[in-house]
Amino acid sequence: MGIEDFENGCRSLLAVRKKAPINPYIITCDFSPALIAAIKAIFPESAVQIDGFHVMQAINNGIRRDFKYYRAKLYRDEINELLGLRSYLNVLQEKRKRADLLTPESIPPLKKINPSHSGAKKCNEVIKQLLFLLTTQDPRFFFIAFDMELKKLLKEYGEILKEFCDTLRSKFPKRKFTIKGRN
């Protein structure tokens, strides 16, 4: 849609509603809080589903940040492993662009990571734990599962992943969880 503020989002959605007077059950969008708020204002009964492509994009940006850190420190092996993880995520993003739903069988296995390279190893483990979200069939369950997984990651890794988890949570809609997703 290309809109970044609440008013423009409402205007665009009202124009869509005028052209097609329907009330969709599920609306898919990116992590934009303004767009999510506009959707809930115009279509209050609809469930909001975050596109898996944008979830992978947030993870990919975290890998990019780690890559820059390691490049500054001249850790060649870690850089190569992180680049491998990024290309793996890019493959998944391309699959997600073409297919509406990823299944556990369609997700290729992650590469083996040298256990002595702690940053790449942690990144690999985090990706493994979050990949199941891409196969979530029920969009109403997505945010609840995502939040539970972030809590597990924080408990397991502590401060190392706090910024990553906080960044992802800041993109969540600001309303509370219900059985129907985030309302």
N, C-alpha and C positions, 0 to 999 in steps of 0.2 A: 504494500500500500504506500510506503514511503512517507509516513507521517510520524512526527516525533512529539507532538503535544496533544493534550486531551481534547481541546476544542476542535482542532483539525480532524482528529480521529472520529469525534462525534459527528462532525459535518459529513465526512466520507461515509460513515456507516449509515447515517440517515439517508444519504443519496442512494446507497445500495438497497436499503429497506424500501425506499420509494419505488425503485425499479423492479424489485422482486419482493413483494409483500409476504415473506415467509418468516417463520421463527425457527431457526436451525437448532437442533439438539446439541451439536458440538461445533465449536468454532476453533480453528487452529490458528495460532499466531506465533510470533517470536517472543523474546523475553522483555519486550518494551512495556514498562509499567503503565505508561500513558495509553497505549493501545489496549491493554488488558482492562484498564479502568473504563475506557470508552466502550468496549464490548459489553461489559457488565452493565453500563448505564443504558445502552440502547437495546441490548438483548438480555434482560435480567434472568430469564429462565434457562439460558443456554449454558452449557459447561464449556469452560475454556481449556483447550489442550495446547501445550507447548510443543512445537515441532521438534522432533528428535534431531533434526539438522542443526538447530540452534543450541541444543544441549551439547552436541559434539563440538560446535564452534567455541563454546565457553571452555570446554576441556582443552581444545587445541590452543587457545590463547594462553592457558596456564602452562602448557608444554613450551610454548614460544618464550614465555617469561623465563622458565628454567633454562632453556637453551641459551638465551642471552647471558644469563648468569654464568653458565659453564663456559661460554665462549670467552667471557672476560677473564675467567680463571685458567683458560687454555687446557681444559680437560677434553681431549680428543675423543676418547672412547665414549664418554657420557654424551658428548655432542652427537656422535653417530647414532647412538641408541635412541636419543630423543628425536632425532630427525626420522629415524625409522618408525617411531611411535606416531609422529605427526603424519607421515605418509600413510600409515595404517588408518588413522582417523580420517584422512582425506578420502581414502577408498570407501570407508563406511559412509561418509557424507555424500559421495557420488551415488552410492547404492540407495541412500535414503531419498535423494532427489528423484531418482527414477522409479523407485518402488514406494508404495504407500506404507507398507509395514515390513519391518525386518523380523525374521524369525531366528531363534537360536541356531538353527541349522544353516542359515544363510550368512551368519557372521563368521568371517574367517578367524582362525586361532591367532592369538597374539604371538609375536616372536619371543624367543627365549632371551632373557636379559642376564648379563653377567652379574651375579649377586654381590660382587664387590663394589659395583657402581650404585651407591645408595639412592641417588636422586632418580635415575632412570628406573631402578627397581621399584621404588615407591610409586612413581608415575604409572608404571605398568600395572601394579596391584590396584591402584585407584581406578584405572580404566576398566580392568576386569570386573571390579565390584559395581561399576556404574553401567556397564554394557547391558545388563538385564533390563534396565529402564527403557531401552530402545525397543524391546519386545513387548512392552506393556500393552495388552489388548484393550483395557478399559481406561479411557482418558481420565475418568473420575478418580482413579486410584493413583495417577501419575505423581501428583505433588506430595501425597502422603508417603508414597514409596521413596520418592526422591529425598524428602526431608529425613526419613528414617535412615536412609543410606548415608546421608551426610553426617548424621549424629554418630553412626557406627564408625565412619572414617575419622571423625574428630576424636572419638574415644580411643581408637586404635593408634592414631599417629600424633595426636595432640597439636601442639603449636605449629608444627611444620605445615599442616594443611588448613590452619585456622583462616588465613586470608583467602585461600581458594574457596572454602566453604562459605565464608561470609559474603564473598563476591557473588556466588551463585544464589545464596538466599536473598540478597538484596534485589535480585531480579524477579523474585517470586511476587505474585500479586499480594497486596497488603491485607486482604480479607482473611478470615479464619478458615481452617480446614473443616469440611463436612464430608459426609459420605458421598456427596455429589462432586467432590473435588474442592477447589477453592472458590467460595462464593463471596 
